[in-house]
Amino acid sequence: MKEQARQMGANAIICIRFSTSAVAQGTAGLYAYGTAVRVE
């Protein structure tokens, strides 16, 4: 996430959220996402 934010020209990430979803029985996917911003 940090590397993607840097590539976009951001220097901070705000509002980080985590989410899970069932992929198959006994497994789950974990998603993390946030908003890349430029703070001066």
PDB file of N, CA, C, O and CB in Angstrom:
ATOM      1  N   MET A   1       0.829  -1.165   0.000  1.00  0.00           N
ATOM      2  CA  MET A   1       0.000   0.000   0.000  1.00  0.00           C
ATOM      3  C   MET A   1       0.891   1.252   0.000  1.00  0.00           C
ATOM      4  O   MET A   1       0.633   2.206  -0.734  1.00  0.00           O
ATOM      5  CB  MET A   1      -0.953  -0.015   1.210  1.00  0.00           C
ATOM      6  N   LYS A   2       1.928   1.234   0.822  1.00  0.00           N
ATOM      7  CA  LYS A   2       2.818   2.395   0.885  1.00  0.00           C
ATOM      8  C   LYS A   2       3.514   2.629  -0.456  1.00  0.00           C
ATOM      9  O   LYS A   2       3.640   3.772  -0.898  1.00  0.00           O
ATOM     10  CB  LYS A   2       3.863   2.206   1.996  1.00  0.00           C
ATOM     11  N   GLU A   3       3.956   1.574  -1.092  1.00  0.00           N
ATOM     12  CA  GLU A   3       4.649   1.717  -2.377  1.00  0.00           C
ATOM     13  C   GLU A   3       3.700   2.254  -3.451  1.00  0.00           C
ATOM     14  O   GLU A   3       4.097   3.104  -4.248  1.00  0.00           O
ATOM     15  CB  GLU A   3       5.244   0.365  -2.822  1.00  0.00           C
ATOM     16  N   GLN A   4       2.478   1.781  -3.485  1.00  0.00           N
ATOM     17  CA  GLN A   4       1.507   2.288  -4.453  1.00  0.00           C
ATOM     18  C   GLN A   4       1.218   3.762  -4.213  1.00  0.00           C
ATOM     19  O   GLN A   4       1.067   4.528  -5.165  1.00  0.00           O
ATOM     20  CB  GLN A   4       0.210   1.480  -4.385  1.00  0.00           C
ATOM     21  N   ALA A   5       1.139   4.165  -2.953  1.00  0.00           N
ATOM     22  CA  ALA A   5       0.911   5.576  -2.633  1.00  0.00           C
ATOM     23  C   ALA A   5       2.091   6.427  -3.116  1.00  0.00           C
ATOM     24  O   ALA A   5       1.887   7.504  -3.675  1.00  0.00           O
ATOM     25  CB  ALA A   5       0.698   5.762  -1.108  1.00  0.00           C
ATOM     26  N   ARG A   6       3.314   5.954  -2.904  1.00  0.00           N
ATOM     27  CA  ARG A   6       4.498   6.688  -3.364  1.00  0.00           C
ATOM     28  C   ARG A   6       4.489   6.842  -4.879  1.00  0.00           C
ATOM     29  O   ARG A   6       4.810   7.911  -5.397  1.00  0.00           O
ATOM     30  CB  ARG A   6       5.782   5.974  -2.915  1.00  0.00           C
ATOM     31  N   GLN A   7       4.123   5.779  -5.592  1.00  0.00           N
ATOM     32  CA  GLN A   7       4.080   5.828  -7.049  1.00  0.00           C
ATOM     33  C   GLN A   7       3.062   6.844  -7.547  1.00  0.00           C
ATOM     34  O   GLN A   7       3.215   7.386  -8.642  1.00  0.00           O
ATOM     35  CB  GLN A   7       3.757   4.453  -7.612  1.00  0.00           C
ATOM     36  N   MET A   8       2.031   7.108  -6.762  1.00  0.00           N
ATOM     37  CA  MET A   8       1.012   8.081  -7.132  1.00  0.00           C
ATOM     38  C   MET A   8       1.397   9.502  -6.720  1.00  0.00           C
ATOM     39  O   MET A   8       0.663  10.447  -7.010  1.00  0.00           O
ATOM     40  CB  MET A   8      -0.315   7.704  -6.503  1.00  0.00           C
ATOM     41  N   GLY A   9       2.532   9.662  -6.052  1.00  0.00           N
ATOM     42  CA  GLY A   9       2.978  10.979  -5.611  1.00  0.00           C
ATOM     43  C   GLY A   9       2.476  11.364  -4.229  1.00  0.00           C
ATOM     44  O   GLY A   9       2.633  12.511  -3.813  1.00  0.00           O
ATOM     45  N   ALA A  10       1.880  10.429  -3.521  1.00  0.00           N
ATOM     46  CA  ALA A  10       1.372  10.702  -2.173  1.00  0.00           C
ATOM     47  C   ALA A  10       2.489  10.507  -1.153  1.00  0.00           C
ATOM     48  O   ALA A  10       3.468   9.807  -1.409  1.00  0.00           O
ATOM     49  CB  ALA A  10       0.163   9.783  -1.838  1.00  0.00           C
ATOM     50  N   ASN A  11       2.323  11.142   0.010  1.00  0.00           N
ATOM     51  CA  ASN A  11       3.294  10.943   1.085  1.00  0.00           C
ATOM     52  C   ASN A  11       2.614  10.505   2.387  1.00  0.00           C
ATOM     53  O   ASN A  11       3.250  10.460   3.440  1.00  0.00           O
ATOM     54  CB  ASN A  11       4.090  12.228   1.319  1.00  0.00           C
ATOM     55  N   ALA A  12       1.318  10.184   2.307  1.00  0.00           N
ATOM     56  CA  ALA A  12       0.582   9.685   3.476  1.00  0.00           C
ATOM     57  C   ALA A  12      -0.623   8.876   3.014  1.00  0.00           C
ATOM     58  O   ALA A  12      -1.104   9.024   1.890  1.00  0.00           O
ATOM     59  CB  ALA A  12       0.130  10.859   4.394  1.00  0.00           C
ATOM     60  N   ILE A  13      -1.095   8.020   3.908  1.00  0.00           N
ATOM     61  CA  ILE A  13      -2.304   7.230   3.652  1.00  0.00           C
ATOM     62  C   ILE A  13      -3.247   7.463   4.823  1.00  0.00           C
ATOM     63  O   ILE A  13      -2.853   7.329   5.981  1.00  0.00           O
ATOM     64  CB  ILE A  13      -1.976   5.689   3.470  1.00  0.00           C
ATOM     65  N   ILE A  14      -4.484   7.809   4.522  1.00  0.00           N
ATOM     66  CA  ILE A  14      -5.476   8.053   5.568  1.00  0.00           C
ATOM     67  C   ILE A  14      -6.668   7.117   5.365  1.00  0.00           C
ATOM     68  O   ILE A  14      -6.826   6.511   4.305  1.00  0.00           O
ATOM     69  CB  ILE A  14      -5.937   9.542   5.561  1.00  0.00           C
ATOM     70  N   CYS A  15      -7.480   7.016   6.373  1.00  0.00           N
ATOM     71  CA  CYS A  15      -8.721   6.215   6.322  1.00  0.00           C
ATOM     72  C   CYS A  15      -8.452   4.780   5.900  1.00  0.00           C
ATOM     73  O   CYS A  15      -9.096   4.271   4.983  1.00  0.00           O
ATOM     74  CB  CYS A  15      -9.726   6.849   5.356  1.00  0.00           C
ATOM     75  N   ILE A  16      -7.508   4.124   6.558  1.00  0.00           N
ATOM     76  CA  ILE A  16      -7.204   2.732   6.230  1.00  0.00           C
ATOM     77  C   ILE A  16      -8.337   1.846   6.722  1.00  0.00           C
ATOM     78  O   ILE A  16      -8.788   1.965   7.861  1.00  0.00           O
ATOM     79  CB  ILE A  16      -5.850   2.292   6.852  1.00  0.00           C
ATOM     80  N   ARG A  17      -8.789   0.953   5.844  1.00  0.00           N
ATOM     81  CA  ARG A  17      -9.889   0.048   6.174  1.00  0.00           C
ATOM     82  C   ARG A  17      -9.470  -1.388   5.872  1.00  0.00           C
ATOM     83  O   ARG A  17      -8.681  -1.640   4.961  1.00  0.00           O
ATOM     84  CB  ARG A  17     -11.177   0.423   5.384  1.00  0.00           C
ATOM     85  N   PHE A  18     -10.003  -2.312   6.641  1.00  0.00           N
ATOM     86  CA  PHE A  18      -9.753  -3.731   6.446  1.00  0.00           C
ATOM     87  C   PHE A  18     -11.081  -4.422   6.212  1.00  0.00           C
ATOM     88  O   PHE A  18     -12.093  -4.062   6.813  1.00  0.00           O
ATOM     89  CB  PHE A  18      -9.008  -4.348   7.661  1.00  0.00           C
ATOM     90  N   SER A  19     -11.075  -5.408   5.345  1.00  0.00           N
ATOM     91  CA  SER A  19     -12.291  -6.148   5.043  1.00  0.00           C
ATOM     92  C   SER A  19     -11.903  -7.607   4.796  1.00  0.00           C
ATOM     93  O   SER A  19     -10.804  -7.893   4.320  1.00  0.00           O
ATOM     94  CB  SER A  19     -13.042  -5.537   3.803  1.00  0.00           C
ATOM     95  N   THR A  20     -12.799  -8.508   5.118  1.00  0.00           N
ATOM     96  CA  THR A  20     -12.575  -9.927   4.845  1.00  0.00           C
ATOM     97  C   THR A  20     -13.741 -10.470   4.038  1.00  0.00           C
ATOM     98  O   THR A  20     -14.849  -9.935   4.063  1.00  0.00           O
ATOM     99  CB  THR A  20     -12.399 -10.731   6.163  1.00  0.00           C
ATOM    100  N   SER A  21     -13.458 -11.536   3.329  1.00  0.00           N
ATOM    101  CA  SER A  21     -14.528 -12.218   2.607  1.00  0.00           C
ATOM    102  C   SER A  21     -14.175 -13.702   2.521  1.00  0.00           C
ATOM    103  O   SER A  21     -13.003 -14.074   2.476  1.00  0.00           O
ATOM    104  CB  SER A  21     -14.738 -11.601   1.178  1.00  0.00           C
ATOM    105  N   ALA A  22     -15.198 -14.526   2.499  1.00  0.00           N
ATOM    106  CA  ALA A  22     -14.989 -15.969   2.380  1.00  0.00           C
ATOM    107  C   ALA A  22     -14.665 -16.289   0.925  1.00  0.00           C
ATOM    108  O   ALA A  22     -15.416 -15.931   0.018  1.00  0.00           O
ATOM    109  CB  ALA A  22     -16.247 -16.771   2.867  1.00  0.00           C
ATOM    110  N   VAL A  23     -13.542 -16.966   0.712  1.00  0.00           N
ATOM    111  CA  VAL A  23     -13.135 -17.357  -0.639  1.00  0.00           C
ATOM    112  C   VAL A  23     -13.632 -18.774  -0.919  1.00  0.00           C
ATOM    113  O   VAL A  23     -14.192 -19.044  -1.982  1.00  0.00           O
ATOM    114  CB  VAL A  23     -11.585 -17.271  -0.805  1.00  0.00           C
ATOM    115  N   ALA A  24     -13.431 -19.649   0.014  1.00  0.00           N
ATOM    116  CA  ALA A  24     -13.900 -21.036  -0.063  1.00  0.00           C
ATOM    117  C   ALA A  24     -14.067 -21.507   1.374  1.00  0.00           C
ATOM    118  O   ALA A  24     -13.643 -20.825   2.307  1.00  0.00           O
ATOM    119  CB  ALA A  24     -12.893 -21.969  -0.878  1.00  0.00           C
ATOM    120  N   GLN A  25     -14.664 -22.636   1.549  1.00  0.00           N
ATOM    121  CA  GLN A  25     -14.889 -23.135   2.899  1.00  0.00           C
ATOM    122  C   GLN A  25     -13.550 -23.314   3.610  1.00  0.00           C
ATOM    123  O   GLN A  25     -12.668 -24.024   3.128  1.00  0.00           O
ATOM    124  CB  GLN A  25     -15.674 -24.469   2.868  1.00  0.00           C
ATOM    125  N   GLY A  26     -13.412 -22.667   4.751  1.00  0.00           N
ATOM    126  CA  GLY A  26     -12.184 -22.765   5.536  1.00  0.00           C
ATOM    127  C   GLY A  26     -11.112 -21.757   5.152  1.00  0.00           C
ATOM    128  O   GLY A  26     -10.042 -21.753   5.760  1.00  0.00           O
ATOM    129  N   THR A  27     -11.361 -20.903   4.167  1.00  0.00           N
ATOM    130  CA  THR A  27     -10.388 -19.886   3.777  1.00  0.00           C
ATOM    131  C   THR A  27     -11.062 -18.518   3.709  1.00  0.00           C
ATOM    132  O   THR A  27     -12.284 -18.420   3.595  1.00  0.00           O
ATOM    133  CB  THR A  27      -9.741 -20.240   2.418  1.00  0.00           C
ATOM    134  N   ALA A  28     -10.264 -17.485   3.778  1.00  0.00           N
ATOM    135  CA  ALA A  28     -10.803 -16.132   3.700  1.00  0.00           C
ATOM    136  C   ALA A  28      -9.782 -15.224   3.033  1.00  0.00           C
ATOM    137  O   ALA A  28      -8.579 -15.482   3.067  1.00  0.00           O
ATOM    138  CB  ALA A  28     -11.176 -15.597   5.105  1.00  0.00           C
ATOM    139  N   GLY A  29     -10.281 -14.170   2.435  1.00  0.00           N
ATOM    140  CA  GLY A  29      -9.410 -13.160   1.846  1.00  0.00           C
ATOM    141  C   GLY A  29      -9.426 -11.925   2.734  1.00  0.00           C
ATOM    142  O   GLY A  29     -10.477 -11.555   3.257  1.00  0.00           O
ATOM    143  N   LEU A  30      -8.297 -11.294   2.909  1.00  0.00           N
ATOM    144  CA  LEU A  30      -8.195 -10.079   3.705  1.00  0.00           C
ATOM    145  C   LEU A  30      -7.809  -8.943   2.769  1.00  0.00           C
ATOM    146  O   LEU A  30      -6.831  -9.046   2.029  1.00  0.00           O
ATOM    147  CB  LEU A  30      -7.157 -10.238   4.869  1.00  0.00           C
ATOM    148  N   TYR A  31      -8.567  -7.873   2.803  1.00  0.00           N
ATOM    149  CA  TYR A  31      -8.320  -6.716   1.956  1.00  0.00           C
ATOM    150  C   TYR A  31      -8.005  -5.522   2.848  1.00  0.00           C
ATOM    151  O   TYR A  31      -8.676  -5.295   3.855  1.00  0.00           O
ATOM    152  CB  TYR A  31      -9.542  -6.419   1.034  1.00  0.00           C
ATOM    153  N   ALA A  32      -6.979  -4.761   2.472  1.00  0.00           N
ATOM    154  CA  ALA A  32      -6.653  -3.523   3.182  1.00  0.00           C
ATOM    155  C   ALA A  32      -6.581  -2.428   2.131  1.00  0.00           C
ATOM    156  O   ALA A  32      -5.930  -2.586   1.098  1.00  0.00           O
ATOM    157  CB  ALA A  32      -5.296  -3.641   3.998  1.00  0.00           C
ATOM    158  N   TYR A  33      -7.258  -1.311   2.405  1.00  0.00           N
ATOM    159  CA  TYR A  33      -7.222  -0.211   1.452  1.00  0.00           C
ATOM    160  C   TYR A  33      -7.356   1.103   2.198  1.00  0.00           C
ATOM    161  O   TYR A  33      -7.878   1.153   3.312  1.00  0.00           O
ATOM    162  CB  TYR A  33      -8.338  -0.356   0.393  1.00  0.00           C
ATOM    163  N   GLY A  34      -6.878   2.161   1.571  1.00  0.00           N
ATOM    164  CA  GLY A  34      -6.917   3.475   2.181  1.00  0.00           C
ATOM    165  C   GLY A  34      -6.870   4.545   1.102  1.00  0.00           C
ATOM    166  O   GLY A  34      -6.883   4.244  -0.091  1.00  0.00           O
ATOM    167  N   THR A  35      -6.817   5.787   1.534  1.00  0.00           N
ATOM    168  CA  THR A  35      -6.802   6.921   0.633  1.00  0.00           C
ATOM    169  C   THR A  35      -5.405   7.543   0.656  1.00  0.00           C
ATOM    170  O   THR A  35      -4.929   7.978   1.705  1.00  0.00           O
ATOM    171  CB  THR A  35      -7.891   7.962   1.027  1.00  0.00           C
ATOM    172  N   ALA A  36      -4.755   7.582  -0.506  1.00  0.00           N
ATOM    173  CA  ALA A  36      -3.435   8.181  -0.620  1.00  0.00           C
ATOM    174  C   ALA A  36      -3.599   9.691  -0.760  1.00  0.00           C
ATOM    175  O   ALA A  36      -4.415  10.166  -1.550  1.00  0.00           O
ATOM    176  CB  ALA A  36      -2.646   7.586  -1.828  1.00  0.00           C
ATOM    177  N   VAL A  37      -2.808  10.446   0.021  1.00  0.00           N
ATOM    178  CA  VAL A  37      -2.882  11.912  -0.005  1.00  0.00           C
ATOM    179  C   VAL A  37      -1.479  12.508   0.007  1.00  0.00           C
ATOM    180  O   VAL A  37      -0.501  11.848   0.359  1.00  0.00           O
ATOM    181  CB  VAL A  37      -3.703  12.444   1.199  1.00  0.00           C
ATOM    182  N   ARG A  38      -1.414  13.750  -0.380  1.00  0.00           N
ATOM    183  CA  ARG A  38      -0.164  14.505  -0.304  1.00  0.00           C
ATOM    184  C   ARG A  38      -0.316  15.548   0.787  1.00  0.00           C
ATOM    185  O   ARG A  38      -1.140  16.455   0.671  1.00  0.00           O
ATOM    186  CB  ARG A  38       0.193  15.171  -1.678  1.00  0.00           C
ATOM    187  N   VAL A  39       0.481  15.428   1.857  1.00  0.00           N
ATOM    188  CA  VAL A  39       0.438  16.358   2.982  1.00  0.00           C
ATOM    189  C   VAL A  39       1.622  17.300   2.863  1.00  0.00           C
ATOM    190  O   VAL A  39       2.758  16.857   2.693  1.00  0.00           O
ATOM    191  CB  VAL A  39       0.456  15.603   4.350  1.00  0.00           C
ATOM    192  N   GLU A  40       1.365  18.585   2.951  1.00  0.00           N
ATOM    193  CA  GLU A  40       2.447  19.565   2.865  1.00  0.00           C
ATOM    194  C   GLU A  40       2.636  20.269   4.183  1.00  0.00           C
ATOM    195  O   GLU A  40       3.505  21.132   4.302  1.00  0.00           O
ATOM    196  CB  GLU A  40       2.170  20.581   1.769  1.00  0.00           C
TER     197      GLU A  40
END
